[in-house]
Amino acid sequence: MRLTAELRALRSKGLHRRLRTLSRNGFRIRAGGRTFIDFSSNDYLGLGRRSETARAAANAALRFGSGSGASRLLSGTLTVHSLLESKLAAFKGEEACLVFGSGYLANLGAVTALVGDGDAVVLDRLCHASLVDAARLSGAKLLVYPHRDMAALDKILHRVEATRRVAPTYRRILVATDAYFSMDGDVAPLEKLVSVCRRRGAWLLVDEAHSTGVFGETGAGLTEHCALQGKIEVVMGTLSKAIGSVGGYIAGKKPLIEFLVNRARPFIFTTALPPSAAAAAIRAIELIEKEPGLRRTLWKRSTRVRRALKKAGFRLAPSTGPIVPVMFPGKKALKASEKLRERGIYAPAIRPPTVKEGTERIRLSLSAGHSEADIEALIAAFNKL
Ligand SMILES: *Cc1c(COP(=O)(O)O)cnc(C)c1O
């Protein structure tokens, strides 16, 4: 059969993946009778493993039920959803907000609602797969600029503008980028992006999936860090990373949100987020606001780990914050990941197609939820590699 042949080909290329079933207790993972410290999670502040968020989820489930029962436009919008949306809008410093079932769906919904046939979407080459899929599904012309290359983006937008002048095409141009890149741990040049987009009449979508809770004075994200709140047309984020729950959102001006309620199919034709997830997210945002020390701990650790690994002679990609990519080209990444596992560290190898061939790496995800001893164990394990 063709599928088994394709699977065999994946295996022979070392690209075959399978699911691992784990059990978890805090940042400890149990698998195959052994225990590992988890350095693979996006739970940057440890809020997905706190009793406060779990209790909020449990209470909401007991009060409102385990499911929402309908899509948001039918009878699925409960007070907890509206509360979450106003909380998120205030937290992100934006006028309004709309919550989706996941971050993937939020990107799919926003992009396909805003652009279509006759428009253009321009993406950073290293954008998350959900933005790429959204752009493809939208039917708009898809253009790509090299990672963080503003001169190249400007050139593309200039060309699109010129086409626009001679033919009634590209009614709307949407530029989209991750704020904090999940596999590289570097950030988008937001100020420059905003000025290039303004000059060329393009809209900007910034995906704050990994930056929310991590960047900014109050943890609102990279838009806050760059003082750009209220100045970017579409701000996207997820509830599944530093917020430790599940769900996604789009924040921006009121007409944008009203438009998405009416036009975003991945919002309209799907069941509302369960009340438990919404309540846990509200509690997590409160904790982000109340405990700025979590963020300070996280950044201190990221400096400490980077310094120690560099000193030990490892090659790190130029990066910042809790995502630490340690480069191990080719099959070395898998081997390093196995060696680390033998020493009780769970840190996955990132391979093609997630990253380009030759840039295989171990991606470390640090968290304020780790203990100091966890961080020391990580450094010790690398020193023995
Ligand atoms: C994780 C992620 C998403 C998707 O969010 P989910 O809530 O997990 O669906 C979107 N964009 C980026 C950049 C991400 O890292």
The ligand as a MOL file (V3000), in Angstrom:
LIG
                    3D

  0  0  0     0  0            999 V3000
M  V30 BEGIN CTAB
M  V30 COUNTS 15 15 0 0 0
M  V30 BEGIN ATOM
M  V30 1 C 1.6010 27.4490 19.1900 0
M  V30 2 C 1.4740 28.5000 18.1580 0
M  V30 3 C 0.2520 28.7500 17.5240 0
M  V30 4 C -0.9490 27.8770 17.7320 0
M  V30 5 O -1.4650 28.0100 19.0040 0
M  V30 6 P -2.3360 26.8110 19.6300 0
M  V30 7 O -3.1310 27.4890 20.6740 0
M  V30 8 O -1.3800 25.8150 20.1600 0
M  V30 9 O -3.1750 26.2720 18.5260 0
M  V30 10 C 0.1890 29.7950 16.6300 0
M  V30 11 N 1.2590 30.5530 16.3660 0
M  V30 12 C 2.4480 30.3400 16.9420 0
M  V30 13 C 3.6060 31.2250 16.6190 0
M  V30 14 C 2.5980 29.2970 17.8570 0
M  V30 15 O 3.7830 29.0670 18.4010 0
M  V30 END ATOM
M  V30 BEGIN BOND
M  V30 1 1 1 2
M  V30 2 1 2 3
M  V30 3 2 2 14
M  V30 4 1 3 4
M  V30 5 2 3 10
M  V30 6 1 4 5
M  V30 7 1 5 6
M  V30 8 2 6 7
M  V30 9 1 6 8
M  V30 10 1 6 9
M  V30 11 1 10 11
M  V30 12 2 11 12
M  V30 13 1 12 13
M  V30 14 1 12 14
M  V30 15 1 14 15
M  V30 END BOND
M  V30 END CTAB
M  END
